[in-house]
């Protein structure tokens, strides 16, 4: 006898993907439980058969009251009393624990269904949610450049056609059928952006979720704090040493001789589970090898988690662009996601610590599936994560810092980033309003003026008076000119405001990461200040106190190096995007002026 199941949550099927839309409380018949990948084949009361996520239904229960939400695993308790135990007893294994919010993997609310096609594809207003976005995930780094430039090029052939196998010229990616991946990471998500309640971009922002249906992972330092590094046993310096030098502006990271860059392009639609499930795969081509590798969104997500885990204490790691439940295969959405993934990868390539890291290089240059899986397992076993990343940092020949002076610089930078965050949010709000005006009422106003001129020309033409043909023709031409201007106004934001908004959205996400990074440093300084008290209570030795001060100095050098990296990139990014914006604005108004001059010349000078 076929099993019955009750729907726990609404689910909207993706068109052409063999899915079945269901509603909460609906009773279904299970027809195939062995589909795999987190999906089950069911039949509804109308006889329709399709796939639904297994977490959205409860098998063996039909009818009755609403199902209780699945119990979430309790967050792992982590002993932070490092100073109440033996001084060097802390081990790096604690950095591997993960704090998981007590949420089920199924959504708390039904999937957001856009009211119009434009909303689903971010049509005329792709930043409609910026005013409520405290996190912004990650957006496009303008250095990714507009479509058609070297780092923003896209394929000229049909990028949406389903191909099997996809990208024959490149290795087919780390397994479209790789059982190690959780398909729900790629296929289920919350759409758009949401307001985080974490305030200034705390750990929840870093996890990139606000009321999401997925597990939220915090960076390691939010669990262990800097104590793990300050009093850990000395670790041997490996090949991944992170050097810091004294530059003209202060401490700076050691930058590679050749700048790393990559291109994210050529999205392809692939299938798995014998064609029952679909996904989008992107080609990633680094400039070091020019050999493309293929990755799905969830592979980017895995990379983000690894970078956050390993470097999050020292380097702000902005979130990826958000996941989306509906419209995942729409051309406009895929294009925007690819652009924002390009921006995220470009920014990671520009950071000397990230770009040279083993896990990032693995993502860009793995040779085959075996190489990928071995590198993946190695990255997931890495112990130099969280606060322990500072154990790999070496201020090359630099003296120990005055922590009080560093604390003042830290506070100054903290104030600046908060003020910049406010300024970026304000510009996003203004830009959003201007975008709506340019694509809505403003073109209509120009159209009305144009229609008014043409209607008047029709009236004049009906008079039957000879000798006014020149005037009526000129009026008609003026009317058409204003209609052309209306079309230009509606299209202009895509040419200039788009890149300004994307850059600001990216920096909004990046700025939201700094409170956590700065908080690690502040916590370390506080522990150093407690040194005398800890020695007096025999919780640490005098030698431990000296070690703590030296290591806190290393952390301060890392923070200052990151500050200087941020400022140099900020100046570079905003200089470029503002030049582009104003250049396009000049072209826009010059074109309008030329059209108006032409219309003006049609009227006879009296």
N, C-alpha and C positions, 0 to 999 in steps of 0.2 A: 504493500500500500504506500502511495506517495506521501511524503512528509508535508505537513502544513507549516506555514510560517506567518508571522505577523510583522508588518512593517513598523519599524521604530521611528524612522525619520523620512521626511519627504525626499525623493530623489528625482531629479530631472534628467532624462536620457539625452545623451549627445547624439545628434542626428547622424545616421550612417555608421553607427558604431555598435550595432546589435544590442543596445541597451534598452531597458524598459522603464518608463516613468512610473513611479509608485507614490502613494500617499500614506501618511502616518495612519495606523490603525487598519489598513487594508489587509485582507487575508489572501495569501498566495499559496500556490502548490509548487513545491520544489521538484524540478524535473531533472536537475543534474548538479550534484555537489562537487564534482571532481574537475571543474573547469580550471581552478587554480588561480594564482595571482590576486587573491582577495575577492574573487567574483563567484557568484552562484547563478545558475540558470533557473528561472522561475516562470510560472504561468499565472496570469491573473484571472479574475472571474469572467472576463470577456473572451478568454481563450488565447490571448496574446502572450507570446513567449519572448523572453529576452533576459539580459544580464542585469543584475543589481549587485552592489557591494555587499559582501557578507556581513559587514558590521552594521548595515542599515536594517537588517531583519533579525528576528529571533525565531529559530527553527523549533518546532515542537509545541508552539503555543499559537492557537488561533482564537481570536476573540478575547474578551476579558478587558480588564482595565489597562491603562497605559503601563508599558514596561518600565521597570526601574532602570535608571542609567547604570551602565556597567561600572563596576567598582574600579577606581583608578589605583594604581600601585602607590603605596606610600613613598614619600620622598626619603631617600636614603639618609640616615642620620650621619653626620660627619663630625668627628671630634675635633674641635678647634682649640682645645686647651693645650696648645703646644708648650706653653710655659709652665704647665703643671706636671710635665713629664720630663724624662731625661732629655737634656739639651739637644742632642743630635738624633733623636729617635724617629723624627719625621721621615717618612719615605714618600717617594714620588708616586706610589701607587694610588694615593688618595686623590690624585688629580684626575684619575680615570672615572671616578664616580660621577653620575649625572643626576641633576635635579630635574624631575619631571613634574609638571603641574598636574594636580589631581583633576584631569579631564579625560573623558573617553576619547577614543580616536574618531568617534562619530561626531558630527557637528551638533553644536548646542542649538543652532537655529537652522531653518530650512535654507537651502542654497539660494543665494541672491539671484533673482531672475530679472534681467534688465527690462525696462518697460518698452524700450525702443531698440531697433537694430543699432542705432548710433551709440547707445549706452553700452551695448555688448561689445562693440568694436572700438570703443573710445573715439567715436566718429569725429564730431566737430569740436569736442571739448575733452581732450584726453587728460586734463588735469582737474576734472570736475570735483575730485575729492581732496584736492590739496589743502583746502581750508580746514579740513578735519583730520589731516594726516600728521600725527605726531612722530611717526617713525619714518615714513616714506620709503621703507625698504631700501632699495637702491634704485637709482634712476640712471639715465644715460650720462656718462662723462662726456663733455663736449669734445674732448680730444679724440673720441671715436669718429668724429667728423661726419658731415652730412653724407647722405647716400650719393654714390658716384665718386667719392674720393677714395684714396688708397686704402684707408682703414675702415671705410664704410660701404664698400662695394657689395653688391648683391648679384646673384645669378640673373642672367638675362632670360633664361628659359623658365618654363613653368615650375616654380618652386614648390607647388602644393600637390603635384601629382604623386600618387602613391607609387613607390618604386620598390622593387624587390630583386636583388638587394639594393639598398640605398647606397649612394656614393661608391661606385665600383672602384674609383681611383684611390680611395682611402680605406684604411682598416675600419671594419664595420663597428667599431665602438666596443666598450666593455660590456657587451652582452645584452642584446635586446631580450634575450631569454635567460639572463643571469638571475638565478634563483636567490642570490644574495641581496638583491635589491627589493625593497618594498614598493610595490606598484602604487600604493596609495599616496606615496610622496609625489608621484608624477600626475596621477589621475584625479585626485580629490583635493580640493583646497577652498579657501575663501576668496572671493573675487575682490579686486580693488584694494583700497587702503582703508585703514580704520584708525580711530583715535585711541592711543594707548593711555592707560591710566598710570603708567610708570613715570610720568612727569618728564624730567629732563633726559629722557633716553636711557633709562636704567636697563637692567638685565632683560626685562621683558622686551624692550625695544630691540636689544641685541639679538634676541631670539627671533625677532621678525614676526611677531604674531600678536594679534589683538582679538581675543575671542575666537581663535581659529580652531579648526577641528583636528589639528595635528599636535604631536608632542612638541613642547617648547623646551629647548635645551639652552641652558645658561652657560656662559663661558666659565672655564674652570676657576678663574680667580674669584668669581662670586661665591665659590664654595670654600676655597682654602685660604684666601687672603695671602698676603706676602710673607706671613710667618714661615710658611713651608720653605721658602727660599732663604729667608734671613738666617735661619738656624739649621739648615740642612747640611749634611756632610758634603765636603768638597767633591765635585764630580769631575771626572777627567774631561778635558776639552776635546771635543770631537771635531770632525771636519766642517761642521756647520757653525763655526765661530762667527759671531756677529760683531764686526769691528766698528768702533766709533772714533772719529778723529775730531780735532779742533779746527773748525773752518773760520772764515771771515765773520760769520754771523753767530758763531758759537759751536757747540757740539753738533756733528752731522754724522749720519750713517755712511758707511763705506759703499760707494756706488759702483756698480759694475762698469767696465770700460765701454762695453757695447750695450746700448739701450734695448731692452726686450719689448717686443710688441707682438700682437697677434690679431687675426681677423676672424670674426665670427660671422659666418655667411652660409648661404645655400641650404636653407631648411628643407628637409625632406619628410614626408609622411611615411612611416613604416608601420608594420603590423606584427603581432605576435599571437600566441594562443590560436594558431591555425586561422589567423585573420579575424578573430573575434575582438581583439583589442588593437587600438591604434595609438601612435605616439608621434611626436615631432622630434627630429634629430638634427643637430646643427654641426656644420663643419668648423673646426677650430684649427687655424694654420698659424703657427709661430714663425717669426721672421728668422729664427735661428736655424730651422731645418727646412722650412717651406714645405713640410710634409703634413698634409691635413690629417687630423684625427676626428672622430665623430663622438659627440656627446649629446645625451638627452638632458632635459632640465634637471632631473633628479641627480645627475652626475655633477652638475654645477652646484647643486644643493649640498651634495656630499663634500665637495671641495670647500664650500663656505664653512661647513661645520668643522672640518679639519683645521682650516686657517683660524677660525674663531677659537677653537680649543687650544691650539698651539701658540698663537701670537696675540690673542685678545688682551692679555695683561699689559702688553707693551705697545701694540699697534691697533688703532681703531679699524675694525673690519666692518665696512658697511654691508647691510643686508642685500640679498638678491631682490630683483623685482618680484612682486607677490605672485602667488599661484592664482589660478582661476578655475572655477567650476564649469561655467558654461562658455561657449565660444572659443574653446581652446584651439580649434582647427580653422577659425576664421582668418582670412588673409591679413586683415588689419591688425588683429591681435598678435599674430605670429611675427609680423613685421616689427611691431613695437617691442615685443619681448626680445627679439633678436637684437634690436638696436640697444636695448638696455643691458642685455647680457654683454654686448660689445663694450659698452661703457664701463661695466663692472670689471671685465677682464682687462681693459686698457688701464684702469686705475691700479689694479693689482700688479700689472706688468711694470708700472712706473714706480712702484715701491721697491727699494733695493733689498729689503728683508724678505718680502713676499716673493719677488721675482726670482731670487736665487735659492729659495727653499726647495728641498727635495720633493715635497708633496706637490708643489705647484709645477715643477718641472715634469713630474710624472704625468700630471694632467695634460700637459702640452705635448709630450714627446714619447709616450709609451709606444712600444714597438708592436705588441700583439696582446691578445687577451691574457696569456700567461704572465707577461710582464706587468700588465695592469693589475691583475689580481695579487701578485706578489707584492707590488708596491703599495697597493691598497691595504693589505694586511699589515705591512710594515708601518705604514703611517698610523694605523689605528692602534698599534702597540707602542707608539712613541711615548716615552716617559718625560721628555723635556717639553711639557705642556703646562698651561696655566702660569702660575708664578715662577715655575722652574725654568721658563724660557730665559729669565735673567741670568741663569747660570751659564748660558752660552754667549753672553754679551761681554765684550772686552773693550773698555775705554783705553785705546792704545796710547800708553805713556802719559796719561792724563792724571793730574793730582786729585786727591780726594776733595770733594766739594763741601762747601759750607752749606749745610742743609737748611739753615734759616734763610739764607739768600735764595736758595732754590725754591723754598716754600713761597717766598714772595713772588718769584717769577711764575710759579705754578698758579697762584691766585690771580695774577694779572692775566695769564692766558685763559684761565677759567672764565673770568669776567668777559674777555674778548669773545670767546666762543659762544657764550650765552647771548651777548649782544648781536653777534653775527647771526646766530640762529633766529633771533627775533626779526632782524632785517631781512633774512632770506624768506621767512614765513610771510612777512608783509609783502615782499615783492611777488611771491607766488600768488597771494590773494589778489593783488592788483592785476597781475598778469592774467589770472583766471577770469577776472571780470572783463578785462579788455578783450580776451579771446572770445568770450561769449558775445560781447557787443559787436565784434568784427564779423562774427559768423551768424549773427541774428539781426538785431534791429538796425545796425548801421547800413548794411547793404540794402535793406528794404527802404531806408530813407533815400538813398541815392536812386534806387529804382523808381520811387514815387516822384522824385524830381524829374527823372528822365521821362516817365510817362506823362507828367504834367506838360513838359515841353512839346512832346509829340501830340498830345491831345489839342494843345493850343494851335499847333501847326495844322491839324485837321480842320479846326474851326476856321482859321484864316483861309485855308484852301477852299472852303465852301462858300466864300463870299462872292466868287465869280469875278472878282476884280483882277484885271490884267496887270501884269508888272510886279506881282508880289511872289512869284515862284521862287526867286532867289531867297527871300525871307523864309518862306515855309520850308524850303529844302534845308536851310541853315538851322532852323528850329528843330527839324526832324533829326538832323545830324547831331545837334547838341544833346537831344534826348537819348540817342543811341550811345553817345559818349558817356553819359552818366550811368547808363546801364552797364557799360563795359567797366567803368570804375567800380560799380557795385560788385561785380564778379571779382575784380582785383582785390578789393577790400576783404572779401570772404576768404580768398586763398592766401593772402599775405601772411597771416600768423604761422602757417606751416613753413614759410620760408625764413622767418627770422625769430619770431617769438618762441617757436618750438624749441630751438636750441638754448635759448636763454632760460626757459622754464625747466628744461631737462637738467641743465647744469645746476640750477638752484635746487631742484628736487634732489639731485645727487648729494649736494652739500648739506642739505637738510638731514639726510640719512647719516652722512658722515659725522656731522656735528653732534647728532644724537648719541654717538658712540663715546665721545670724549669724557662725559661725566664718569663712566666706569673706569676708563684708563687712568684718569686723574685721581680717582678715588683709591686705586691701588697704591699710587705713590703717596698720597696723604696718609693712608693707613700705615705704610712702612715708616714714615717719619714719626708718626705717633708711637710706634713700637720702639724706635730708637730713643725717643725722649724718655720712655719708661725704663731705659737700660739700667740706670743707677738703682732704681727701686727693685728691679728684678734681680740684680746682683745682691742687693742687701737682703733679699728674701731667699737667696740661694737657689733661685729658679734658673739662673744662667750664671756662667762664670765671667770673670773680667775679660778673658780672651774672647768669649762669645759676644760680649758687648762691642769689642773692637771689630769683630767680624761683621756684626750687624751694621755698624756705621759704614764700613767699607762697601758692603753689599747695597745698602741704601743709596750710597753715592753712585754705584753702578746703575741703579734704577733711575736715579735723577738724570744721569747722562743720557739714558735711553729716552726718558720723557722729553728732555730738551732737544734731542736729535729728532724726535717725532714732531715736536712743535715747529722746528725749522723746516722739516720736510713739508708739513702742512702749509706753512706760510708761502714757501716757494711755489708750491703747486697752486695755491689759491691765486697768487698774483698772475701766474701763467694762464690759468684757466679763465679767469674773469677778463684778463686783457684780450684773449682770443675771442671769447664769446661776445664781448661787447663790440669789438671791431666788426665781427660778422653781423651782429644785429644792426649796427648803425650803417654799415655798407648796404645791407639789404633795404633798410629804411630809405636811404638816399636814392637807391635805384627805384624804389616804389614811388616816391614822391616826384622824382624826375620823370618817370613814365606818365604819371597823372598830369604833370605840368605840360608835357608834350601833347597829350591828348586834348587838354583844354586849349592849348595854343592853336592846335589844328581846328578845333571847333570855333574858336574865336575868329580865325581867318576866313570862315565861311560867310561871315556877316559883312555887308558892304559898309565902308566908312562913309558917313553922311556929312 
